Amino acid sequence: MAVRKRLLLIALVAVAAAVILTPGVAFANYSVHGSYTMSTDACAGCHRAHTAASSITWTKTDLTTGSALLLGTSTSIDDFCYTCHGTAMLGADTNVFDGVYEGSNALNAFGEPLNGGGFDPAMFPTQHYPNNTTWVAYGGGATGRDGIISTGGTQVTIGCSVCHDVHGSSNYRLLKDVVNGVTVGGYDGTIDPVDPTPTPWVISTEAGYPTSGWLLHEPGALQVAGYSPDYTDPKYAKAPAGDVTKGISGWCASCHTQYNTGAIGNFSVYDANDGFGLVTRHRHPVNVPLSNYLGARSLIVTDNVLPLAHSAADATTQDASDWIDCLTCHVAHGSSAVMTGYANVADSTDPLPDSGTGSVPPDDGNALLRSNNRGVCEACHNK
């Protein structure tokens, strides 16, 4: 932690004068993150065209790399992002390292937990590995094990910029339009190549959110003016036009390719590294309404209400028409959930309580679940 702090302070010296230093600026597609006008000053918040000191690079379409021309002396994109989004940093109220909001407004109070959790390993021992480390895209590829280090599969190097586009996207929370080579959003310039039409996969039910997607340039800036982001209370939405292959579940499936199979069904053959080998695997369905299974009745809510994907008409209530998606049970950044008893089993072929999680290598953690043990199951099934 001390080393990270020193790195951030070094980067902050160079960047602080250039970024917007007042709290409350970290909106999606806002400030330095998109909706740029022809007279924008945002580029200078992060870049220098001729005098950049950072060694951080970007990958071109031909897979060669070049300098990202970034301010400061950060050596990883995550440390550069923490210059604003880290502990007690002034560039943004969204402190994703500690997983808390550090501002105060009508929707978000100071110190409230962020929707996605955080990246501090002391608080969130299971994370979507930050700092450009190689990572397991569990459920990926033809065998479901691409990226598992022990099998030599294709590994994913993950950091902030693997999931988020710092220059803006058509999607909610700057989620990239192309991930792992898979198109999961974007823009259609057929009619107007200068101001193309957004084609998002992931949207929100937040107040003022443009469900048709984020526009570019001045039109996008006008959208931002009427938008009230809620970083601490999930306001998740069904996929645009109710497309069950899209939404956040479809977006996650760009890496976790086995997990949102659309019309194919909620099963496939792969090796889950649990001792049972290459067999047919069955999964809990996603992008389905609760009423698919229990009829048109309301959700039985417990003390730990899980976030569902809503339509605009029922954005503030939980009911049987809402969808279950990936973020219903899991957080995106890091989880502090504790696994004990039968939720802490090392070998599924010999399930001994408290023998070890036996989860996804290499971290063997809590699978980014929102609740301790299997609280996410009980919240809906109420047994």
C-alpha positions as a printed NumPy array, in Angstrom:
array([[  0.   ,   0.   ,   0.   ],
       [  2.846,   2.378,   0.884],
       [  4.52 ,   1.718,  -2.479],
       [  1.269,   2.368,  -4.322],
       [  0.799,   5.599,  -2.426],
       [  4.278,   6.823,  -3.368],
       [  3.663,   6.027,  -7.024],
       [  0.365,   7.871,  -6.934],
       [  1.908,  10.905,  -5.291],
       [  4.611,  11.055,  -7.968],
       [  1.993,  10.883, -10.689],
       [ -0.241,  13.354,  -8.891],
       [  2.407,  16.072,  -8.853],
       [  2.379,  16.117, -12.636],
       [ -1.294,  15.491, -13.21 ],
       [ -3.026,  17.456, -10.463],
       [ -2.456,  20.806, -12.127],
       [ -3.961,  19.585, -15.358],
       [ -7.04 ,  17.654, -14.287],
       [-10.161,  19.171, -12.837],
       [ -9.499,  19.245,  -9.123],
       [-12.947,  19.931,  -7.759],
       [-14.962,  16.929,  -6.502],
       [-17.938,  15.651,  -8.426],
       [-16.51 ,  15.497, -11.942],
       [-16.392,  11.757, -12.616],
       [-19.545,  11.304, -14.668],
       [-19.803,   8.748, -17.448],
       [-18.899,  10.355, -20.796],
       [-18.13 ,  13.592, -18.984],
       [-15.202,  15.895, -18.278],
       [-12.094,  14.062, -19.533],
       [-14.158,  10.968, -20.378],
       [-15.994,  11.753, -23.598],
       [-18.588,  14.079, -25.151],
       [-15.785,  16.28 , -26.47 ],
       [-16.595,  19.564, -28.192],
       [-14.385,  21.142, -30.872],
       [-12.954,  23.483, -28.219],
       [-12.399,  20.804, -25.553],
       [ -9.664,  21.183, -22.951],
       [-10.06 ,  17.55 , -21.823],
       [ -7.139,  16.166, -23.87 ],
       [ -4.728,  18.282, -21.827],
       [ -6.062,  16.742, -18.632],
       [ -4.209,  13.494, -19.357],
       [ -1.928,  13.927, -22.387],
       [  1.081,  15.869, -23.657],
       [  1.705,  15.725, -27.403],
       [  5.472,  16.36 , -27.281],
       [  6.63 ,  16.111, -23.65 ],
       [  4.957,  13.012, -22.148],
       [  7.062,  11.411, -19.378],
       [  5.018,   8.255, -18.725],
       [  6.171,   4.933, -20.186],
       [  2.597,   3.629, -20.58 ],
       [  1.801,   2.397, -24.085],
       [ -1.29 ,   1.628, -26.128],
       [ -1.872,  -1.24 , -28.551],
       [ -2.6  ,  -0.457, -32.175],
       [ -4.848,  -2.468, -34.479],
       [ -1.81 ,  -4.298, -35.875],
       [ -0.926,  -5.288, -32.262],
       [  2.198,  -3.111, -32.174],
       [  2.465,  -0.56 , -29.364],
       [  3.155,   3.139, -29.091],
       [  3.386,   5.748, -26.359],
       [  0.066,   6.787, -24.824],
       [  1.572,  10.284, -24.371],
       [  0.363,  10.459, -20.776],
       [  1.229,  12.992, -18.107],
       [  3.189,  12.004, -15.028],
       [  5.485,   9.053, -14.446],
       [  3.017,   6.212, -13.882],
       [  4.149,   2.908, -15.361],
       [  0.74 ,   1.155, -15.421],
       [ -2.637,   2.38 , -16.593],
       [ -4.197,   1.425, -13.265],
       [ -1.826,   3.655, -11.305],
       [ -2.549,   6.456, -13.761],
       [ -6.299,   6.026, -13.204],
       [ -5.768,   5.972,  -9.42 ],
       [ -4.326,   9.478,  -9.732],
       [ -7.953,  10.597,  -9.838],
       [ -9.826,   7.487,  -8.711],
       [ -7.603,   6.472,  -5.769],
       [ -7.647,   7.113,  -2.021],
       [ -8.333,  10.775,  -1.155],
       [ -7.52 ,  11.918,  -4.701],
       [ -9.165,  15.125,  -5.85 ],
       [ -9.851,  14.42 ,  -9.507],
       [-12.921,  12.24 ,  -8.903],
       [-15.349,  11.32 ,  -6.151],
       [-15.375,   7.672,  -7.259],
       [-12.554,   6.086,  -5.24 ],
       [-12.465,   2.675,  -6.9  ],
       [ -9.419,   1.49 ,  -4.928],
       [-11.211,   1.655,  -1.571],
       [-14.617,   1.106,  -3.177],
       [-16.258,   4.206,  -1.676],
       [-17.762,   7.482,  -2.833],
       [-15.833,  10.522,  -1.587],
       [-18.25 ,  13.285,  -2.439],
       [-21.787,  14.155,  -1.447],
       [-24.883,  14.914,  -3.495],
       [-28.577,  14.083,  -3.596],
       [-27.936,  10.494,  -4.697],
       [-24.567,   9.589,  -3.184],
       [-23.381,  10.225,   0.382],
       [-19.761,  10.509,   1.48 ],
       [-18.298,   7.102,   2.338],
       [-21.071,   5.046,   0.721],
       [-19.895,   1.809,  -0.939],
       [-19.626,   1.932,  -4.715],
       [-21.803,  -0.428,  -6.738],
       [-18.823,  -2.308,  -8.125],
       [-16.854,  -2.862,  -4.913],
       [-13.154,  -1.975,  -4.878],
       [ -9.573,  -3.04 ,  -5.556],
       [ -7.892,  -2.743,  -2.147],
       [ -6.752,  -6.348,  -1.516],
       [ -6.968,  -5.842,   2.248],
       [-10.688,  -5.09 ,   1.962],
       [-11.594,  -6.958,  -1.23 ],
       [ -9.522, -10.158,  -1.374],
       [-11.213, -11.313,  -4.586],
       [-10.97 ,  -8.894,  -7.504],
       [-11.134,  -8.584, -11.249],
       [ -7.326,  -8.535, -11.167],
       [ -6.065,  -4.969, -11.605],
       [ -2.612,  -3.647, -12.541],
       [ -2.372,  -5.416, -15.902],
       [ -1.862,  -8.883, -14.448],
       [ -2.711, -12.003, -16.433],
       [ -6.185, -13.153, -15.56 ],
       [ -8.465, -16.129, -16.007],
       [-11.464, -15.543, -18.263],
       [-13.305, -18.378, -16.541],
       [-15.946, -19.955, -18.737],
       [-14.101, -18.692, -21.81 ],
       [-13.388, -20.41 , -25.096],
       [-14.441, -23.785, -26.436],
       [-13.384, -25.654, -23.293],
       [-14.512, -23.03 , -20.778],
       [-10.977, -22.889, -19.412],
       [ -9.214, -20.404, -21.673],
       [ -6.835, -18.414, -19.532],
       [ -6.504, -20.894, -16.679],
       [ -2.789, -20.74 , -16.011],
       [ -2.385, -24.447, -15.275],
       [ -3.728, -25.416, -18.722],
       [ -1.758, -22.944, -20.802],
       [ -4.88 , -21.451, -22.348],
       [ -5.108, -17.971, -23.818],
       [ -4.653, -15.599, -20.893],
       [ -6.229, -12.173, -20.562],
       [ -4.141,  -9.249, -19.358],
       [ -6.561,  -7.097, -17.405],
       [ -6.532,  -3.551, -16.11 ],
       [ -8.889,  -0.571, -16.04 ],
       [ -8.622,   0.02 , -19.787],
       [ -9.487,  -3.587, -20.674],
       [-13.101,  -2.993, -19.593],
       [-13.434,   0.806, -19.713],
       [-12.856,   3.268, -22.543],
       [-11.487,   6.421, -20.958],
       [-12.467,   8.426, -24.033],
       [-16.136,   7.464, -23.805],
       [-18.304,   4.749, -25.309],
       [-21.9  ,   4.086, -26.263],
       [-22.348,   2.043, -23.062],
       [-23.077,   2.627, -19.373],
       [-20.071,   3.554, -17.193],
       [-17.658,   3.849, -20.104],
       [-17.823,   0.102, -20.749],
       [-15.919,  -0.546, -23.954],
       [-17.662,  -1.109, -27.267],
       [-15.195,  -3.852, -28.258],
       [-13.851,  -6.307, -25.658],
       [-11.603,  -9.277, -26.364],
       [-12.221,  -8.734, -30.072],
       [-16.004,  -8.946, -29.608],
       [-18.275,  -6.027, -30.554],
       [-20.48 ,  -5.159, -27.564],
       [-21.636,  -1.658, -28.478],
       [-20.447,   1.117, -30.754],
       [-21.621,   3.66 , -33.293],
       [-23.26 ,   3.448, -36.718],
       [-21.984,   6.15 , -39.056],
       [-24.082,   5.156, -42.056],
       [-26.261,   8.267, -41.915],
       [-23.878,  10.72 , -40.239],
       [-20.197,   9.729, -39.961],
       [-19.37 ,  12.83 , -37.895],
       [-22.1  ,  12.344, -35.295],
       [-22.888,   8.616, -35.653],
       [-25.807,   6.831, -34.017],
       [-24.897,   4.932, -30.815],
       [-25.669,   1.206, -30.665],
       [-25.201,   0.377, -26.965],
       [-25.42 ,  -3.03 , -25.309],
       [-25.483,  -1.786, -21.699],
       [-27.731,   1.033, -20.469],
       [-29.113,   2.294, -17.144],
       [-32.323,   3.415, -15.465],
       [-30.613,   6.326, -13.688],
       [-32.373,   9.683, -13.876],
       [-31.702,  11.309, -17.221],
       [-29.701,   8.396, -18.618],
       [-29.891,   8.358, -22.456],
       [-31.148,   4.822, -23.081],
       [-30.436,   5.222, -26.801],
       [-26.739,   5.522, -25.935],
       [-24.211,   8.319, -25.513],
       [-23.911,  10.719, -28.432],
       [-20.623,  12.315, -29.442],
       [-19.533,  15.969, -29.284],
       [-21.988,  18.754, -28.38 ],
       [-25.079,  16.481, -28.453],
       [-23.369,  14.228, -25.913],
       [-22.547,  17.193, -23.705],
       [-26.24 ,  18.122, -23.693],
       [-27.115,  14.579, -22.593],
       [-24.679,  14.853, -19.691],
       [-26.337,  18.055, -18.504],
       [-29.559,  16.168, -17.765],
       [-27.957,  13.05 , -16.317],
       [-27.769,  12.19 , -12.591],
       [-25.392,   9.239, -12.08 ],
       [-25.943,   7.035,  -9.045],
       [-22.698,   5.326,  -8.055],
       [-23.963,   3.78 ,  -4.813],
       [-27.458,   2.452,  -5.593],
       [-27.668,   0.007,  -8.535],
       [-29.953,   1.277, -11.297],
       [-29.388,  -1.498, -13.804],
       [-31.466,  -1.811, -16.971],
       [-32.569,  -4.572, -19.277],
       [-30.775,  -4.744, -22.613],
       [-31.839,  -2.26 , -25.298],
       [-35.027,  -3.441, -27.025],
       [-35.117,  -6.392, -24.636],
       [-32.453,  -8.268, -26.612],
       [-31.549, -11.239, -24.386],
       [-28.16 , -11.659, -26.083],
       [-27.083,  -8.18 , -24.969],
       [-27.174,  -6.214, -21.706],
       [-24.437,  -6.57 , -19.099],
       [-24.612, -10.374, -19.36 ],
       [-23.918, -10.248, -23.087],
       [-21.145,  -7.743, -22.472],
       [-19.464,  -9.977, -19.854],
       [-19.729, -12.915, -22.253],
       [-17.214, -11.249, -24.562],
       [-14.614, -12.861, -22.271],
       [-16.727, -15.38 , -20.329],
       [-17.975, -16.822, -23.594],
       [-19.833, -19.805, -22.13 ],
       [-22.005, -17.75 , -19.811],
       [-24.61 , -16.121, -22.048],
       [-25.553, -18.567, -24.757],
       [-28.771, -16.904, -25.932],
       [-30.979, -19.274, -27.916],
       [-28.493, -22.156, -27.612],
       [-29.502, -22.847, -24.019],
       [-27.992, -22.617, -20.566],
       [-25.585, -25.507, -20.918],
       [-22.434, -26.442, -22.82 ],
       [-19.608, -28.958, -22.639],
       [-16.423, -27.788, -20.968],
       [-13.958, -28.48 , -18.165],
       [-14.713, -26.352, -15.084],
       [-11.53 , -27.415, -13.262],
       [-13.614, -28.976, -10.476],
       [-12.574, -32.611, -10.87 ],
       [-15.437, -33.745, -13.106],
       [-13.596, -33.095, -16.379],
       [-15.017, -32.331, -19.805],
       [-18.751, -32.843, -19.294],
       [-21.995, -30.997, -19.991],
       [-22.301, -28.027, -17.638],
       [-25.624, -26.455, -16.683],
       [-25.911, -22.823, -15.574],
       [-28.353, -20.531, -13.895],
       [-30.044, -18.6  , -16.722],
       [-29.407, -14.893, -17.173],
       [-31.38 , -12.161, -18.919],
       [-34.595, -13.882, -17.899],
       [-37.512, -12.476, -15.873],
       [-38.35 , -13.973, -12.511],
       [-41.827, -14.796, -13.839],
       [-40.345, -17.437, -16.167],
       [-40.3  , -19.848, -13.254],
       [-42.785, -18.767, -10.604],
       [-45.569, -17.12 , -12.543],
       [-46.555, -13.485, -12.315],
       [-45.779, -12.92 ,  -8.659],
       [-43.584, -10.376,  -6.947],
       [-40.077, -11.171,  -5.77 ],
       [-39.846, -12.262,  -2.133],
       [-37.293,  -9.823,  -0.781],
       [-35.053, -10.455,   2.211],
       [-32.733,  -8.177,   4.153],
       [-30.248,  -8.341,   1.268],
       [-32.176,  -7.261,  -1.81 ],
       [-30.245,  -8.09 ,  -4.971],
       [-30.165,  -5.667,  -7.907],
       [-32.223,  -6.72 , -10.904],
       [-32.326,  -5.33 , -14.433],
       [-35.357,  -3.084, -14.86 ],
       [-37.279,  -1.518, -17.684],
       [-37.758,   2.24 , -17.581],
       [-41.377,   1.764, -16.467],
       [-40.453,  -0.028, -13.224],
       [-37.016,   1.366, -12.447],
       [-37.663,   1.795,  -8.714],
       [-39.49 ,  -1.435,  -7.849],
       [-38.587,  -5.133,  -7.753],
       [-41.151,  -7.278,  -9.534],
       [-41.56 , -10.495, -11.486],
       [-40.898,  -8.888, -14.872],
       [-37.375,  -7.802, -13.906],
       [-34.365,  -9.675, -15.246],
       [-31.659, -11.62 , -13.472],
       [-28.263, -10.788, -14.972],
       [-24.593, -11.114, -14.039],
       [-24.67 ,  -8.104, -11.703],
       [-27.603,  -9.533,  -9.766],
       [-25.253, -11.944,  -8.   ],
       [-21.769, -10.561,  -8.71 ],
       [-19.929,  -7.253,  -8.365],
       [-17.636,  -6.021, -11.111],
       [-14.519,  -4.826,  -9.267],
       [-13.925,  -6.599,  -5.961],
       [-15.843,  -8.457,  -3.25 ],
       [-15.309,  -8.898,   0.489],
       [-17.809, -11.784,   0.776],
       [-16.678, -14.603,   3.098],
       [-17.012, -18.261,   2.118],
       [-17.414, -20.879,   4.905],
       [-18.78 , -24.42 ,   5.338],
       [-20.081, -25.938,   2.115],
       [-19.325, -22.674,   0.328],
       [-15.666, -23.348,   1.14 ],
       [-15.015, -26.714,  -0.528],
       [-11.715, -27.482,  -2.273],
       [-12.81 , -30.532,  -4.279],
       [-16.358, -30.829,  -5.623],
       [-15.911, -34.589,  -6.054],
       [-15.318, -34.862,  -2.291],
       [-17.143, -31.857,  -0.75 ],
       [-15.664, -31.433,   2.713],
       [-16.816, -28.221,   4.457],
       [-14.098, -25.618,   5.041],
       [-11.533, -27.511,   2.974],
       [-10.878, -24.554,   0.637],
       [-12.91 , -22.619,  -1.911],
       [-11.823, -24.603,  -4.956],
       [-12.86 , -21.574,  -6.964],
       [-11.377, -20.085, -10.091],
       [ -7.572, -20.371, -10.276],
       [ -5.331, -18.638,  -9.52 ],
       [ -7.032, -16.722,  -6.679],
       [ -9.504, -19.371,  -5.428],
       [-11.724, -16.694,  -3.944],
       [-15.389, -15.764,  -3.568],
       [-16.27 , -15.475,  -7.269],
       [-17.081, -11.77 ,  -6.726],
       [-20.37 , -12.692,  -5.036],
       [-22.385,  -9.921,  -3.384],
       [-23.147, -11.833,  -0.172],
       [-21.394, -14.206,   2.205],
       [-21.585, -17.907,   1.327],
       [-24.696, -18.416,  -0.81 ],
       [-26.697, -15.44 ,   0.397],
       [-27.339, -14.502,  -3.219],
       [-29.299, -17.754,  -3.633],
       [-31.386, -17.253,  -0.506],
       [-32.244, -13.667,  -1.423],
       [-34.403, -14.881,  -4.31 ],
       [-35.266, -18.469,  -3.443],
       [-36.073, -17.706,   0.201],
       [-35.881, -21.3  ,   1.436]])
